Amino acid sequence: MVQTQSGRQFVRVINPKATSLSENVTCRPAAASELPDWWYCWSWGEPMHTADDPAGAATKVARVLAAVGE
């Protein structure tokens, strides 16, 4: 968990076998038109997975950060 000087918080996920593969994941409320209410989001702000399923979000991040051949 990382907290910036401005107070923004996120989780930095790093593949220990390939440290150049990393991602910063945030959790934030959805836009008014989206359901459910909270989402895990990629570092560029795109919603990744619903916040009520952390295991599903972790699976997506692990897939993206997997080194070739893992």
C-alpha positions in Angstrom: 0.0 0.0 0.0 1.4 3.4 -1.0 0.1 6.8 0.1 1.3 9.8 -1.9 2.0 13.2 -0.3 -1.4 14.4 -1.6 -3.1 11.5 0.3 -3.9 9.4 -2.7 -3.6 5.7 -1.9 -3.0 2.7 -4.2 -1.6 -0.8 -4.1 1.6 -1.3 -6.0 1.8 -4.9 -7.3 5.2 -6.2 -8.6 6.1 -9.5 -10.1 9.1 -10.6 -8.0 10.4 -12.8 -10.9 10.3 -9.8 -13.3 10.4 -6.6 -11.3 9.9 -4.5 -14.5 6.3 -5.9 -14.5 4.3 -3.8 -12.1 0.9 -2.1 -11.8 -0.7 0.4 -9.4 -4.2 -0.5 -8.5 -6.8 1.9 -7.0 -10.3 1.4 -5.7 -12.8 4.1 -6.3 -16.5 4.7 -6.7 -18.1 4.1 -10.1 -19.5 6.8 -12.4 -23.1 7.5 -11.8 -24.1 5.3 -14.8 -22.1 2.2 -13.7 -23.1 -0.6 -11.2 -21.9 -1.8 -8.8 -20.8 1.1 -6.8 -17.0 0.5 -6.3 -14.4 -0.8 -8.8 -10.7 -1.7 -8.7 -9.0 0.3 -11.4 -5.9 0.1 -13.5 -3.2 2.8 -13.1 -4.6 4.7 -16.1 -8.1 4.8 -14.5 -9.9 2.2 -16.5 -12.2 0.0 -14.3 -10.8 -3.5 -14.0 -13.0 -5.5 -11.7 -15.8 -5.0 -9.2 -14.6 -4.2 -5.6 -16.8 -7.0 -4.2 -14.6 -9.6 -5.7 -10.9 -9.0 -4.7 -9.9 -12.5 -5.7 -11.2 -11.9 -9.3 -9.3 -8.6 -9.4 -6.1 -10.3 -8.2 -6.4 -13.0 -10.9 -6.6 -10.3 -13.6 -3.6 -8.4 -12.2 -1.6 -11.7 -11.9 -2.4 -12.6 -15.5 -1.3 -9.2 -16.8 1.9 -9.2 -14.7 2.9 -12.8 -15.5 6.3 -13.1 -17.1 6.5 -15.0 -20.4 6.8 -18.7 -19.7 5.2 -18.6 -16.2 
